[in-house]
Amino acid sequence: MSGDAAANAVSGRPDASGTRRWYVPDAYIPPVSTAPEVSHESICVLNDGDQTVEFTVTAYFADREPERSLPITLGGRRAVHLRTDRPDQLGGLQLERGVPYGIVIESPADLQIQYSRLDTTQAAYSLMTALLTSGGSATSTD
């Protein structure tokens, strides 16, 4: 990452193209569940602007190249809840249970994003959630 890109990532400014990024380094869909609830993760996106926007989700893995979703469309003044274990909701991106990954969400719009994991591997369920803030850019030098 260049010095300018690092400065943008820290400050939360969009990059030169206007792209904003949100980061979730610790993503993981638990491989097992206890009935009746299914362990899963969700990305909840709120577009409080008037215009329809698009965003993408890119998954990063320890042992292979990243995989990116097709653009996901969200109308103005709308919210969407995307289950990460459902490719039809995640722009075709297919994520395996039991495989750790990190995600980057990209959009030119200033969206509000929440990331949550419901873990039902034990009788006492656990829920983890985080409100994401825009991390600016991580522009490549390619």
LINMO-V605278 format. One record per residue. RES is the residue in three letters. PHI is phi in degrees with one decimal (NA if undefined). Layout:
BEGIN
res->(RES & RES)
phi->(PHI & PHI)
END
This chain:
BEGIN
res->(MET & SER & GLY & ASP & ALA & ALA & ALA & ASN & ALA & VAL & SER & GLY & ARG & PRO & ASP & ALA & SER & GLY & THR & ARG & ARG & TRP & TYR & VAL & PRO & ASP & ALA & TYR & ILE & PRO & PRO & VAL & SER & THR & ALA & PRO & GLU & VAL & SER & HIS & GLU & SER & ILE & CYS & VAL & LEU & ASN & ASP & GLY & ASP & GLN & THR & VAL & GLU & PHE & THR & VAL & THR & ALA & TYR & PHE & ALA & ASP & ARG & GLU & PRO & GLU & ARG & SER & LEU & PRO & ILE & THR & LEU & GLY & GLY & ARG & ARG & ALA & VAL & HIS & LEU & ARG & THR & ASP & ARG & PRO & ASP & GLN & LEU & GLY & GLY & LEU & GLN & LEU & GLU & ARG & GLY & VAL & PRO & TYR & GLY & ILE & VAL & ILE & GLU & SER & PRO & ALA & ASP & LEU & GLN & ILE & GLN & TYR & SER & ARG & LEU & ASP & THR & THR & GLN & ALA & ALA & TYR & SER & LEU & MET & THR & ALA & LEU & LEU & THR & SER & GLY & GLY & SER & ALA & THR & SER & THR & ASP)
phi->(NA & -71.1 & -59.8 & -63.7 & -64.7 & -62.6 & -63.5 & -64.5 & -62.1 & -74.6 & -80.8 & 83.4 & -76.3 & -67.2 & -75.3 & -59.2 & -84.4 & 90.9 & -78.3 & -107.3 & -131.9 & -123.6 & -119.3 & -130.4 & -73.1 & -111.7 & -115.5 & -170.7 & -97.6 & -54.3 & -77.0 & -128.8 & -141.5 & -106.3 & -65.9 & -93.3 & -78.7 & -109.8 & -59.7 & -163.7 & -119.9 & -136.8 & -113.2 & -106.1 & -123.4 & -116.0 & -109.4 & -88.9 & -81.5 & -83.9 & -93.4 & -67.8 & -129.6 & -119.9 & -145.9 & -125.1 & -123.2 & -114.8 & -101.3 & -113.7 & -124.2 & -75.3 & -122.9 & -157.8 & -67.6 & -62.9 & -126.8 & -114.8 & -74.1 & -70.6 & -58.6 & -108.8 & -98.9 & -134.7 & -65.7 & -64.8 & 55.3 & -133.4 & -130.8 & -139.1 & -117.7 & -108.2 & -79.8 & -73.5 & -93.5 & -125.2 & -55.0 & -65.1 & -91.0 & -107.7 & 60.3 & 83.5 & -69.6 & -107.9 & -113.6 & -86.1 & -68.1 & 78.8 & -115.2 & -65.9 & -156.0 & -122.5 & -128.7 & -127.5 & -105.2 & -126.2 & -162.3 & -76.2 & -88.2 & -88.8 & -91.5 & -106.0 & -130.1 & -122.9 & -120.5 & -137.6 & -128.8 & -103.6 & -109.2 & -113.3 & -71.1 & -126.1 & -59.5 & -89.6 & -64.6 & -127.3 & -128.6 & -118.0 & -143.0 & -145.0 & -90.4 & -93.5 & -114.9 & -63.8 & -102.8 & 70.8 & -127.6 & -133.4 & -64.1 & -91.2 & -103.9 & -66.1)
END
